[in-house]
Amino acid sequence: MGNKICINILACIMFVPFLANIAHADSSENANGGTSKPYLFELSYYGETFFHPGLRFSVGRQVFGSARHAFVASLATAYYFHFQNSHNYFIDAGLDYYWNFDSGMFLNLGISQGYIHTFAAGDVLEYRSGAVYETFDFGYGYYKPGANFGFGYDLSRLESVGKPMRVYFKAGAFGQYPLNQLLIYNIFAEVGVSYAYSFR
Amino acid sequence: MPIRFDKLHAVFGATFNNRTRKTILISVVQFLFALFLLAGCSVDRQVDFFYVKNAGEVMPVDVRGNASNGTFILLLHGGPGDTAQYYTMMKPFQQLEENYAVIYWDQRAAGNSYGHPSKSSISMDQFVEDTHAVILAVKKRLNVKTIVLLGVSWGGRLGYEYLASSYVDPLVKGWIDVDGLSGYLSTYQASRDWVITTMPNRINDPSIAQSKKDGYQNALNWHQDRPDLGSGGFLDIFGRFMEHARILRVAGLYDYDPDFVTAELGKILGWKTIFFSSIDTLQQLLHATNWHKIWNDSESEVARLLADPAFANISVPTLIINGEHDGAITAALAQTKYNALTSLTATQKSILIYDKSGHDPMIEEPDRFFTDVNGFVAALQ
Protein backbone atom coordinates (compact mmCIF):
# COMPACT_ATOMS: atom_id res chain seq x y z
CA MET A 1 0.00 0.00 0.00
CA GLY A 2 2.82 2.35 0.98
CA ASN A 3 4.64 1.61 -2.26
CA LYS A 4 1.55 2.39 -4.31
CA ILE A 5 1.12 5.77 -2.63
CA CYS A 6 4.79 6.58 -3.24
CA ILE A 7 4.45 5.62 -6.89
CA ASN A 8 1.38 7.82 -7.34
CA ILE A 9 3.09 10.78 -5.70
CA LEU A 10 6.18 10.29 -7.85
CA ALA A 11 4.02 10.05 -10.96
CA CYS A 12 2.35 13.37 -10.17
CA ILE A 13 5.67 15.06 -9.46
CA MET A 14 7.27 13.78 -12.63
CA PHE A 15 4.55 14.88 -15.00
CA VAL A 16 4.48 18.46 -13.73
CA PRO A 17 7.52 19.35 -15.88
CA PHE A 18 5.65 18.26 -18.99
CA LEU A 19 2.69 20.43 -18.21
CA ALA A 20 5.17 23.21 -17.52
CA ASN A 21 6.91 22.46 -20.79
CA ILE A 22 3.74 22.94 -22.78
CA ALA A 23 2.91 26.11 -20.92
CA HIS A 24 6.46 27.36 -21.37
CA ALA A 25 6.41 26.68 -25.10
CA ASP A 26 3.14 28.59 -25.51
CA SER A 27 4.26 31.58 -23.49
CA SER A 28 7.58 31.59 -25.28
CA GLU A 29 5.86 31.75 -28.61
CA ASN A 30 3.67 34.61 -27.44
CA ALA A 31 6.57 36.57 -26.05
CA ASN A 32 8.99 36.03 -28.90
CA GLY A 33 6.66 36.22 -31.82
CA GLY A 34 6.73 32.58 -32.73
CA THR A 35 10.23 31.54 -31.62
CA SER A 36 10.78 28.92 -28.94
CA LYS A 37 13.60 26.92 -27.35
CA PRO A 38 14.91 24.06 -29.43
CA TYR A 39 14.09 20.42 -28.87
CA LEU A 40 16.97 18.22 -27.78
CA PHE A 41 17.18 14.87 -29.52
CA GLU A 42 19.43 12.27 -27.91
CA LEU A 43 20.64 8.97 -29.34
CA SER A 44 22.86 6.77 -27.25
CA TYR A 45 24.36 3.40 -26.61
CA TYR A 46 22.51 2.16 -23.53
CA GLY A 47 24.21 -0.54 -21.50
CA GLU A 48 22.34 -2.14 -18.64
CA THR A 49 25.06 -3.19 -16.16
CA PHE A 50 27.18 -1.27 -18.72
CA PHE A 51 27.69 -4.16 -21.15
CA HIS A 52 24.22 -5.54 -21.91
CA PRO A 53 23.80 -3.48 -25.03
CA GLY A 54 20.93 -1.36 -26.18
CA LEU A 55 19.91 1.89 -27.82
CA ARG A 56 18.09 4.82 -26.30
CA PHE A 57 16.35 7.73 -28.01
CA SER A 58 14.86 10.74 -26.30
CA VAL A 59 13.32 14.11 -27.00
CA GLY A 60 13.62 16.86 -24.44
CA ARG A 61 13.18 20.54 -23.94
CA GLN A 62 14.40 23.06 -21.40
CA VAL A 63 11.52 23.87 -19.09
CA PHE A 64 13.16 26.32 -16.73
CA GLY A 65 16.54 27.58 -15.59
CA SER A 66 19.18 29.58 -17.40
CA ALA A 67 21.86 28.91 -19.98
CA ARG A 68 24.23 27.86 -17.19
CA HIS A 69 21.74 26.00 -15.01
CA ALA A 70 19.19 24.32 -17.25
CA PHE A 71 16.36 21.94 -16.38
CA VAL A 72 15.32 19.72 -19.26
CA ALA A 73 12.21 17.55 -19.34
CA SER A 74 12.36 14.61 -21.71
CA LEU A 75 10.57 11.56 -23.00
CA ALA A 76 12.71 8.55 -23.84
CA THR A 77 12.36 5.10 -25.30
CA ALA A 78 14.98 2.37 -25.28
CA TYR A 79 15.73 -1.25 -25.88
CA TYR A 80 18.45 -3.40 -24.34
CA PHE A 81 19.35 -7.06 -24.51
CA HIS A 82 20.82 -9.25 -21.79
CA PHE A 83 22.11 -12.46 -23.32
CA GLN A 84 20.08 -15.50 -22.17
CA ASN A 85 18.37 -13.28 -19.67
CA SER A 86 15.90 -10.86 -21.25
CA HIS A 87 14.85 -8.41 -23.95
CA ASN A 88 13.70 -5.13 -22.48
CA TYR A 89 11.86 -2.12 -23.86
CA PHE A 90 11.05 0.96 -21.87
CA ILE A 91 9.59 4.41 -22.11
CA ASP A 92 10.17 6.98 -19.43
CA ALA A 93 9.78 10.62 -18.59
CA GLY A 94 12.77 12.40 -17.09
CA LEU A 95 13.81 15.66 -15.59
CA ASP A 96 17.51 16.51 -15.92
CA TYR A 97 19.53 19.33 -14.47
CA TYR A 98 22.51 20.56 -16.55
CA TRP A 99 25.32 22.66 -15.18
CA ASN A 100 26.94 24.16 -18.27
CA PHE A 101 30.50 25.44 -18.05
CA ASP A 102 32.04 28.16 -20.18
CA SER A 103 34.47 25.61 -21.61
CA GLY A 104 31.66 23.62 -23.21
CA MET A 105 31.76 20.84 -20.65
CA PHE A 106 28.65 20.15 -18.63
CA LEU A 107 27.56 18.04 -15.67
CA ASN A 108 24.17 16.42 -15.40
CA LEU A 109 21.87 14.97 -12.73
CA GLY A 110 18.52 13.47 -13.53
CA ILE A 111 15.55 11.49 -12.31
CA SER A 112 13.03 9.58 -14.34
CA GLN A 113 10.15 7.20 -14.16
CA GLY A 114 8.39 5.11 -16.70
CA TYR A 115 7.35 1.69 -17.81
CA ILE A 116 9.59 -1.24 -18.72
CA HIS A 117 8.49 -4.42 -20.45
CA THR A 118 10.61 -7.54 -20.14
CA PHE A 119 10.51 -10.48 -22.55
CA ALA A 120 12.20 -13.86 -22.35
CA ALA A 121 15.39 -14.22 -24.40
CA GLY A 122 14.45 -17.62 -25.83
CA ASP A 123 11.63 -20.07 -26.48
CA VAL A 124 8.95 -20.28 -23.81
CA LEU A 125 7.05 -23.41 -22.83
CA GLU A 126 3.99 -22.87 -20.68
CA TYR A 127 2.67 -25.42 -18.19
CA ARG A 128 -1.11 -25.79 -18.32
CA SER A 129 -3.33 -28.56 -17.04
CA GLY A 130 -0.60 -31.09 -16.56
CA ALA A 131 1.24 -30.55 -19.86
CA VAL A 132 3.66 -28.07 -21.45
CA TYR A 133 3.00 -26.15 -24.66
CA GLU A 134 5.14 -23.84 -26.78
CA THR A 135 3.71 -20.39 -26.27
CA PHE A 136 4.17 -16.81 -27.42
CA ASP A 137 5.73 -14.75 -24.69
CA PHE A 138 3.92 -11.50 -24.02
CA GLY A 139 6.40 -10.65 -21.28
CA TYR A 140 5.76 -8.70 -18.11
CA GLY A 141 5.60 -4.99 -17.44
CA TYR A 142 7.01 -3.08 -14.50
CA TYR A 143 7.09 0.41 -13.10
CA LYS A 144 10.54 1.90 -13.69
CA PRO A 145 11.92 4.64 -11.45
CA GLY A 146 15.45 5.82 -12.16
CA ALA A 147 18.20 8.30 -11.40
CA ASN A 148 21.35 9.23 -13.25
CA PHE A 149 24.39 11.46 -13.32
CA GLY A 150 26.70 12.32 -16.18
CA PHE A 151 28.88 14.76 -18.03
CA GLY A 152 29.51 15.80 -21.59
CA TYR A 153 30.87 18.34 -24.02
CA ASP A 154 29.19 20.85 -26.26
CA LEU A 155 30.57 20.10 -29.73
CA SER A 156 29.26 23.35 -31.14
CA ARG A 157 32.34 24.90 -29.53
CA LEU A 158 34.46 23.10 -32.10
CA GLU A 159 34.80 24.84 -35.42
CA SER A 160 35.14 21.51 -37.20
CA VAL A 161 31.67 20.47 -35.99
CA GLY A 162 29.78 23.71 -36.17
CA LYS A 163 26.48 22.05 -35.26
CA PRO A 164 24.41 22.31 -32.06
CA MET A 165 25.55 18.86 -30.95
CA ARG A 166 26.72 17.44 -27.64
CA VAL A 167 28.40 14.20 -26.63
CA TYR A 168 27.64 12.85 -23.22
CA PHE A 169 28.12 10.02 -20.78
CA LYS A 170 25.53 9.07 -18.20
CA ALA A 171 25.45 6.39 -15.53
CA GLY A 172 22.77 5.57 -13.05
CA ALA A 173 20.35 3.07 -11.63
CA PHE A 174 16.78 2.12 -12.28
CA GLY A 175 14.31 -0.20 -10.68
CA GLN A 176 11.73 -2.73 -11.83
CA TYR A 177 8.69 -3.06 -9.63
CA PRO A 178 7.08 -5.39 -8.78
CA LEU A 179 9.44 -8.05 -10.19
CA ASN A 180 8.70 -11.12 -8.11
CA GLN A 181 7.05 -8.71 -5.67
CA LEU A 182 10.35 -6.89 -5.17
CA LEU A 183 11.91 -3.66 -6.35
CA ILE A 184 14.83 -4.98 -8.37
CA TYR A 185 17.70 -2.57 -9.04
CA ASN A 186 19.75 -2.33 -12.20
CA ILE A 187 22.68 -0.10 -13.08
CA PHE A 188 23.35 1.35 -16.50
CA ALA A 189 25.69 3.53 -18.52
CA GLU A 190 25.02 5.58 -21.63
CA VAL A 191 27.28 7.13 -24.26
CA GLY A 192 25.52 9.30 -26.79
CA VAL A 193 25.08 12.42 -28.80
CA SER A 194 22.38 15.05 -28.60
CA TYR A 195 21.24 17.50 -31.23
CA ALA A 196 19.34 20.71 -30.64
CA TYR A 197 16.74 21.41 -33.30
CA SER A 198 14.27 24.22 -33.63
CA PHE A 199 11.13 23.59 -35.60
CA ARG A 200 10.64 27.32 -36.23
CA MET B 1 38.08 18.03 1.66
CA PRO B 2 35.89 20.82 0.22
CA ILE B 3 35.20 20.84 -3.49
CA ARG B 4 36.91 23.70 -5.29
CA PHE B 5 34.21 24.67 -7.73
CA ASP B 6 36.46 27.24 -9.36
CA LYS B 7 38.73 24.33 -10.39
CA LEU B 8 35.97 22.55 -12.22
CA HIS B 9 36.28 24.86 -15.17
CA ALA B 10 39.96 24.03 -15.38
CA VAL B 11 39.24 20.31 -15.25
CA PHE B 12 36.47 20.45 -17.82
CA GLY B 13 38.12 23.13 -19.88
CA ALA B 14 40.36 20.74 -21.81
CA THR B 15 39.85 20.60 -25.55
CA PHE B 16 41.00 17.88 -27.94
CA ASN B 17 42.84 18.17 -31.21
CA ASN B 18 41.54 16.48 -34.38
CA ARG B 19 43.80 13.43 -34.07
CA THR B 20 42.72 12.79 -30.48
CA ARG B 21 39.06 13.15 -31.42
CA LYS B 22 39.45 10.68 -34.27
CA THR B 23 41.20 8.18 -31.97
CA ILE B 24 38.45 8.50 -29.37
CA LEU B 25 35.73 8.11 -32.02
CA ILE B 26 37.33 4.96 -33.48
CA SER B 27 37.77 3.48 -29.98
CA VAL B 28 34.14 4.14 -29.11
CA VAL B 29 32.89 2.54 -32.35
CA GLN B 30 35.13 -0.51 -31.82
CA PHE B 31 33.91 -0.83 -28.24
CA LEU B 32 30.25 -0.68 -29.24
CA PHE B 33 30.80 -3.19 -32.06
CA ALA B 34 32.49 -5.59 -29.62
CA LEU B 35 29.60 -5.25 -27.20
CA PHE B 36 26.98 -6.12 -29.80
CA LEU B 37 29.05 -9.10 -30.90
CA LEU B 38 29.29 -10.19 -27.29
CA ALA B 39 25.52 -9.87 -26.92
CA GLY B 40 25.01 -12.58 -29.51
CA CYS B 41 27.66 -14.95 -28.25
CA SER B 42 27.03 -18.63 -27.66
CA VAL B 43 27.67 -20.71 -24.56
CA ASP B 44 30.17 -23.56 -24.45
CA ARG B 45 28.69 -27.01 -23.92
CA GLN B 46 25.12 -25.71 -24.21
CA VAL B 47 22.59 -28.24 -25.45
CA ASP B 48 19.45 -26.13 -25.17
CA PHE B 49 18.18 -22.97 -23.58
CA PHE B 50 14.55 -22.08 -23.04
CA TYR B 51 12.09 -20.86 -20.46
CA VAL B 52 9.31 -22.56 -18.55
CA LYS B 53 6.32 -20.39 -17.72
CA ASN B 54 4.04 -21.38 -14.89
CA ALA B 55 1.72 -19.57 -12.49
CA GLY B 56 2.91 -16.07 -13.30
CA GLU B 57 6.62 -16.84 -13.45
CA VAL B 58 9.03 -17.27 -16.38
CA MET B 59 12.01 -19.44 -15.41
CA PRO B 60 15.17 -19.99 -17.50
CA VAL B 61 16.33 -23.55 -18.16
CA ASP B 62 19.90 -23.98 -19.39
CA VAL B 63 20.86 -27.51 -20.48
CA ARG B 64 24.59 -28.13 -20.88
CA GLY B 65 26.92 -31.05 -21.39
CA ASN B 66 26.69 -34.40 -23.07
CA ALA B 67 23.12 -35.36 -23.94
CA SER B 68 24.08 -38.25 -26.22
CA ASN B 69 23.31 -41.01 -23.72
CA GLY B 70 20.01 -39.50 -22.62
CA THR B 71 21.00 -39.08 -18.96
CA PHE B 72 20.12 -35.70 -17.49
CA ILE B 73 20.97 -34.35 -14.03
CA LEU B 74 18.43 -31.76 -12.89
CA LEU B 75 20.09 -29.37 -10.47
CA LEU B 76 17.83 -27.99 -7.74
CA HIS B 77 19.75 -25.00 -6.50
CA GLY B 78 19.84 -23.65 -2.97
CA GLY B 79 18.31 -20.62 -1.37
CA PRO B 80 15.46 -20.12 -1.74
CA GLY B 81 16.52 -17.37 -4.10
CA ASP B 82 19.90 -18.62 -5.30
CA THR B 83 20.68 -19.32 -8.97
CA ALA B 84 21.68 -22.47 -10.84
CA GLN B 85 24.01 -20.47 -13.07
CA TYR B 86 26.78 -20.27 -10.44
CA TYR B 87 27.09 -24.05 -10.59
CA THR B 88 27.95 -23.92 -14.29
CA MET B 89 31.27 -22.39 -13.22
CA MET B 90 32.14 -25.09 -10.67
CA LYS B 91 34.66 -27.73 -11.66
CA PRO B 92 32.75 -30.89 -10.67
CA PHE B 93 29.66 -29.80 -12.61
CA GLN B 94 31.77 -29.06 -15.66
CA GLN B 95 33.26 -32.56 -15.28
CA LEU B 96 29.80 -34.08 -14.98
CA GLU B 97 28.80 -32.29 -18.18
CA GLU B 98 31.41 -34.34 -20.04
CA ASN B 99 29.46 -37.51 -19.28
CA TYR B 100 25.89 -36.29 -18.85
CA ALA B 101 23.67 -33.32 -19.57
CA VAL B 102 23.08 -31.05 -16.59
CA ILE B 103 19.88 -28.99 -16.38
CA TYR B 104 20.47 -25.64 -14.70
CA TRP B 105 17.06 -24.23 -13.80
CA ASP B 106 16.45 -21.00 -11.92
CA GLN B 107 13.48 -21.59 -9.63
CA ARG B 108 10.68 -19.05 -9.21
CA ALA B 109 11.64 -15.84 -7.44
CA ALA B 110 15.29 -16.82 -7.86
CA GLY B 111 18.20 -16.03 -10.16
CA ASN B 112 17.05 -14.70 -13.53
CA SER B 113 13.43 -15.82 -13.17
CA TYR B 114 10.93 -13.03 -13.53
CA GLY B 115 7.22 -12.37 -13.71
CA HIS B 116 4.25 -11.33 -11.64
CA PRO B 117 3.73 -14.32 -9.37
CA SER B 118 1.14 -13.82 -6.68
CA LYS B 119 2.30 -14.16 -3.09
CA SER B 120 0.18 -17.28 -2.75
CA SER B 121 2.07 -18.87 -5.65
CA ILE B 122 5.44 -18.55 -3.95
CA SER B 123 4.87 -21.72 -1.99
CA MET B 124 6.19 -25.23 -1.59
CA ASP B 125 3.38 -26.75 -3.64
CA GLN B 126 4.11 -24.36 -6.48
CA PHE B 127 7.85 -25.13 -6.42
CA VAL B 128 7.01 -28.83 -6.64
CA GLU B 129 4.69 -28.21 -9.60
CA ASP B 130 7.41 -26.09 -11.25
CA THR B 131 9.86 -28.99 -10.89
CA HIS B 132 7.33 -31.20 -12.65
CA ALA B 133 6.85 -28.58 -15.39
CA VAL B 134 10.61 -28.30 -16.00
CA ILE B 135 10.95 -32.08 -16.33
CA LEU B 136 8.05 -32.18 -18.82
CA ALA B 137 9.59 -29.33 -20.82
CA VAL B 138 13.00 -31.00 -21.01
CA LYS B 139 11.36 -34.25 -22.09
CA LYS B 140 9.41 -32.40 -24.78
CA ARG B 141 12.52 -30.80 -26.30
CA LEU B 142 15.23 -33.42 -25.79
CA ASN B 143 15.68 -37.17 -25.96
CA VAL B 144 15.57 -38.04 -22.26
CA LYS B 145 16.01 -41.58 -20.98
CA THR B 146 17.06 -41.03 -17.37
CA ILE B 147 16.71 -38.11 -14.99
CA VAL B 148 18.65 -37.79 -11.76
CA LEU B 149 17.73 -35.01 -9.35
CA LEU B 150 20.56 -33.29 -7.49
CA GLY B 151 19.47 -30.87 -4.78
CA VAL B 152 21.76 -28.58 -2.82
CA SER B 153 20.71 -27.12 0.56
CA TRP B 154 17.19 -25.71 -0.04
CA GLY B 155 17.19 -27.73 -3.28
CA GLY B 156 17.52 -30.83 -1.11
CA ARG B 157 14.24 -30.02 0.58
CA LEU B 158 12.60 -29.34 -2.77
CA GLY B 159 13.85 -32.67 -4.12
CA TYR B 160 12.35 -34.62 -1.23
CA GLU B 161 9.05 -32.76 -1.63
CA TYR B 162 8.92 -33.50 -5.36
CA LEU B 163 9.82 -37.16 -4.88
CA ALA B 164 7.17 -37.53 -2.19
CA SER B 165 4.51 -35.93 -4.40
CA SER B 166 2.17 -37.40 -7.00
CA TYR B 167 4.16 -35.70 -9.80
CA VAL B 168 7.14 -38.06 -9.80
CA ASP B 169 8.11 -38.77 -13.38
CA PRO B 170 8.87 -42.40 -14.28
CA LEU B 171 12.16 -41.31 -15.87
CA VAL B 172 13.43 -40.01 -12.52
CA LYS B 173 15.73 -42.86 -11.52
CA GLY B 174 17.87 -41.35 -8.80
CA TRP B 175 18.19 -38.63 -6.17
CA ILE B 176 21.29 -36.93 -4.76
CA ASP B 177 20.84 -34.82 -1.64
CA VAL B 178 23.79 -32.50 -1.03
CA ASP B 179 23.65 -30.86 2.40
CA GLY B 180 19.91 -30.70 1.91
CA LEU B 181 17.46 -28.97 4.18
CA SER B 182 14.88 -31.01 6.06
CA GLY B 183 11.98 -29.32 7.85
CA TYR B 184 13.07 -25.85 8.95
CA LEU B 185 12.41 -26.72 12.59
CA SER B 186 14.38 -29.98 12.70
CA THR B 187 17.13 -28.40 10.60
CA TYR B 188 17.39 -25.56 13.08
CA GLN B 189 17.33 -27.83 16.11
CA ALA B 190 20.04 -30.12 14.71
CA SER B 191 22.15 -27.07 13.98
CA ARG B 192 21.53 -25.66 17.46
CA ASP B 193 22.54 -28.97 19.06
CA TRP B 194 25.73 -28.95 17.01
CA VAL B 195 26.56 -25.38 18.02
CA ILE B 196 25.94 -26.06 21.72
CA THR B 197 27.92 -29.31 21.64
CA THR B 198 30.93 -28.25 19.60
CA MET B 199 31.43 -24.56 20.32
CA PRO B 200 32.68 -24.90 23.97
CA ASN B 201 35.57 -27.10 22.82
CA ARG B 202 36.51 -24.63 20.11
CA ILE B 203 36.25 -21.69 22.49
CA ASN B 204 38.60 -23.46 24.94
CA ASP B 205 41.08 -24.49 22.25
CA PRO B 206 44.23 -22.35 22.71
CA SER B 207 45.30 -22.89 19.10
CA ILE B 208 42.24 -21.02 17.74
CA ALA B 209 42.51 -17.26 17.24
CA GLN B 210 40.49 -15.03 19.56
CA SER B 211 38.74 -13.35 16.61
CA LYS B 212 37.26 -16.71 15.60
CA LYS B 213 36.39 -17.52 19.20
CA ASP B 214 34.36 -14.31 19.41
CA GLY B 215 32.19 -15.54 16.54
CA TYR B 216 31.82 -18.97 18.15
CA GLN B 217 30.85 -17.39 21.47
CA ASN B 218 28.27 -15.19 19.74
CA ALA B 219 26.79 -18.22 17.96
CA LEU B 220 26.73 -20.17 21.23
CA ASN B 221 25.03 -17.38 23.16
CA TRP B 222 22.43 -16.75 20.44
CA HIS B 223 21.47 -20.41 20.11
CA GLN B 224 21.44 -21.14 23.84
CA ASP B 225 18.72 -18.52 24.20
CA ARG B 226 16.58 -19.95 21.38
CA PRO B 227 15.57 -23.61 21.71
CA ASP B 228 13.39 -23.37 18.61
CA LEU B 229 12.30 -20.87 15.97
CA GLY B 230 9.72 -19.34 18.29
CA SER B 231 6.24 -18.23 17.42
CA GLY B 232 4.58 -15.48 15.43
CA GLY B 233 3.94 -15.03 11.73
CA PHE B 234 5.94 -16.22 8.74
CA LEU B 235 8.27 -13.23 8.82
CA ASP B 236 8.97 -13.69 12.55
CA ILE B 237 9.78 -17.38 12.32
CA PHE B 238 11.74 -17.37 9.10
CA GLY B 239 13.34 -14.04 9.91
CA ARG B 240 14.72 -15.85 12.98
CA PHE B 241 15.96 -18.66 10.77
CA MET B 242 17.67 -16.15 8.48
CA GLU B 243 19.33 -14.53 11.50
CA HIS B 244 20.50 -17.96 12.69
CA ALA B 245 22.00 -18.59 9.24
CA ARG B 246 23.67 -15.18 9.23
CA ILE B 247 25.26 -15.74 12.64
CA LEU B 248 26.63 -19.11 11.52
CA ARG B 249 27.94 -17.56 8.30
CA VAL B 250 29.65 -14.67 10.10
CA ALA B 251 31.25 -17.11 12.58
CA GLY B 252 32.56 -19.22 9.70
CA LEU B 253 30.49 -22.23 10.73
CA TYR B 254 29.18 -23.10 7.27
CA ASP B 255 32.42 -24.46 5.87
CA TYR B 256 35.47 -26.53 6.75
CA ASP B 257 37.74 -23.79 5.40
CA PRO B 258 35.65 -20.61 5.13
CA ASP B 259 38.52 -18.57 3.69
CA PHE B 260 39.01 -21.07 0.88
CA VAL B 261 35.28 -21.18 0.09
CA THR B 262 35.08 -17.38 0.12
CA ALA B 263 38.03 -17.20 -2.28
CA GLU B 264 36.47 -19.78 -4.61
CA LEU B 265 33.10 -18.03 -4.56
CA GLY B 266 34.95 -14.79 -5.23
CA LYS B 267 36.24 -16.29 -8.46
CA ILE B 268 32.72 -17.27 -9.48
CA LEU B 269 31.30 -13.88 -8.57
CA GLY B 270 34.04 -11.90 -10.27
CA TRP B 271 33.69 -9.00 -12.68
CA LYS B 272 33.25 -11.33 -15.67
CA THR B 273 30.15 -12.83 -14.06
CA ILE B 274 28.75 -9.46 -13.03
CA PHE B 275 29.29 -7.66 -16.33
CA PHE B 276 29.49 -10.31 -19.04
CA SER B 277 27.40 -13.32 -18.01
CA SER B 278 23.69 -13.99 -18.33
CA ILE B 279 23.38 -13.73 -14.55
CA ASP B 280 21.72 -10.65 -13.12
CA THR B 281 23.74 -10.61 -9.90
CA LEU B 282 21.83 -7.76 -8.27
CA GLN B 283 18.52 -9.47 -8.95
CA GLN B 284 19.84 -12.78 -7.61
CA LEU B 285 21.13 -11.13 -4.45
CA LEU B 286 17.82 -9.38 -3.81
CA HIS B 287 15.96 -12.65 -4.31
CA ALA B 288 18.21 -14.52 -1.90
CA THR B 289 18.00 -11.94 0.87
CA ASN B 290 14.27 -11.29 0.61
CA TRP B 291 12.73 -14.71 -0.04
CA HIS B 292 11.07 -14.84 3.38
CA LYS B 293 9.39 -11.48 2.75
CA ILE B 294 7.66 -12.53 -0.46
CA TRP B 295 6.77 -16.13 0.39
CA ASN B 296 3.18 -17.24 0.90
CA ASP B 297 2.77 -16.37 4.57
CA SER B 298 -0.34 -18.39 5.39
CA GLU B 299 -0.42 -20.45 8.57
CA SER B 300 -0.60 -23.67 6.61
CA GLU B 301 2.52 -22.73 4.65
CA VAL B 302 4.39 -21.95 7.87
CA ALA B 303 3.45 -25.38 9.20
CA ARG B 304 4.40 -27.00 5.89
CA LEU B 305 7.88 -25.48 5.82
CA LEU B 306 8.59 -26.18 9.48
CA ALA B 307 7.63 -29.85 9.18
CA ASP B 308 9.82 -32.56 7.69
CA PRO B 309 9.05 -33.86 4.20
CA ALA B 310 7.55 -37.34 3.89
CA PHE B 311 10.87 -39.21 3.71
CA ALA B 312 9.10 -42.56 3.91
CA ASN B 313 7.46 -41.90 0.52
CA ILE B 314 10.80 -41.66 -1.32
CA SER B 315 11.16 -44.65 -3.60
CA VAL B 316 14.10 -43.85 -5.91
CA PRO B 317 17.72 -44.76 -5.12
CA THR B 318 19.19 -42.01 -2.99
CA LEU B 319 22.68 -40.73 -2.27
CA ILE B 320 23.13 -38.31 0.61
CA ILE B 321 26.33 -36.26 0.64
CA ASN B 322 26.99 -33.99 3.60
CA GLY B 323 29.95 -32.03 4.91
CA GLU B 324 31.03 -33.04 8.40
CA HIS B 325 31.73 -29.40 9.25
CA ASP B 326 28.44 -27.96 7.98
CA GLY B 327 26.99 -26.10 10.96
CA ALA B 328 23.75 -25.29 9.17
CA ILE B 329 22.84 -28.70 7.73
CA THR B 330 24.65 -31.00 10.11
CA ALA B 331 25.96 -34.50 9.50
CA ALA B 332 23.63 -35.66 12.28
CA LEU B 333 20.66 -34.30 10.32
CA ALA B 334 21.91 -36.12 7.22
CA GLN B 335 21.97 -39.37 9.21
CA THR B 336 18.42 -38.70 10.45
CA LYS B 337 17.24 -38.24 6.88
CA TYR B 338 19.01 -41.42 5.83
CA ASN B 339 17.31 -43.36 8.61
CA ALA B 340 13.93 -41.88 7.67
CA LEU B 341 14.14 -43.26 4.11
CA THR B 342 12.31 -46.36 5.28
CA SER B 343 10.98 -47.36 1.85
CA LEU B 344 14.49 -47.90 0.56
CA THR B 345 16.66 -50.93 1.24
CA ALA B 346 20.27 -50.59 2.31
CA THR B 347 21.38 -51.11 -1.29
CA GLN B 348 19.08 -48.34 -2.54
CA LYS B 349 20.39 -45.64 -0.25
CA SER B 350 23.81 -44.47 0.82
CA ILE B 351 25.28 -41.66 2.87
CA LEU B 352 28.71 -40.07 2.50
CA ILE B 353 30.04 -37.64 5.10
CA TYR B 354 32.92 -35.58 3.71
CA ASP B 355 35.50 -34.95 6.42
CA LYS B 356 37.05 -31.89 4.77
CA SER B 357 33.82 -30.13 3.79
CA GLY B 358 31.11 -27.98 5.24
CA HIS B 359 28.05 -26.74 3.38
CA ASP B 360 29.77 -26.70 -0.02
CA PRO B 361 31.38 -30.09 -0.69
CA MET B 362 31.39 -29.37 -4.43
CA ILE B 363 33.78 -26.51 -3.68
CA GLU B 364 35.83 -27.93 -0.78
CA GLU B 365 36.26 -31.46 -2.12
CA PRO B 366 35.46 -31.13 -5.84
CA ASP B 367 37.30 -34.24 -7.04
CA ARG B 368 35.66 -36.50 -4.49
CA PHE B 369 32.30 -34.89 -5.19
CA PHE B 370 32.63 -35.51 -8.92
CA THR B 371 33.76 -39.11 -8.40
CA ASP B 372 30.88 -39.95 -6.06
CA VAL B 373 28.15 -38.27 -8.10
CA ASN B 374 29.51 -39.62 -11.37
CA GLY B 375 29.65 -43.14 -9.94
CA PHE B 376 26.13 -42.95 -8.55
CA VAL B 377 24.66 -41.72 -11.84
CA ALA B 378 26.63 -44.28 -13.86
CA ALA B 379 25.25 -47.11 -11.70
CA LEU B 380 21.69 -46.01 -12.50
CA GLN B 381 22.09 -46.36 -16.26
Interface residues (C-beta under 8 A of the other chain):
Chain A: Y45 G47 T49 F50 F51 H52 P53 F81 H82 F83 Q84 N85 S86 F101 D102 S103 G104 M105 F106 L107 T118 A120 G122 D123 V124 L125 E126 Y127 A131 V132 T135 D137 Y140 F151 R157 L158 S160 P178 L179 N180 Q181 L182 I184 Y185 N186 I187 V191
Chain B: L8 H9 F12 G13 A14 T15 N18 V28 L32 L35 F36 L38 A39 G40 C41 V43 F49 F50 Y51 V52 K53 N54 A55 E57 V58 P60 D62 R108 A109 N112 S113 Y114 G115 H116 P117 K119 I122 E129 D130 H132 A133 L136 A137 K140 R141 I274 F275 F276 S278 I279 D280 L282 Q283 L286 H287 N290 I294
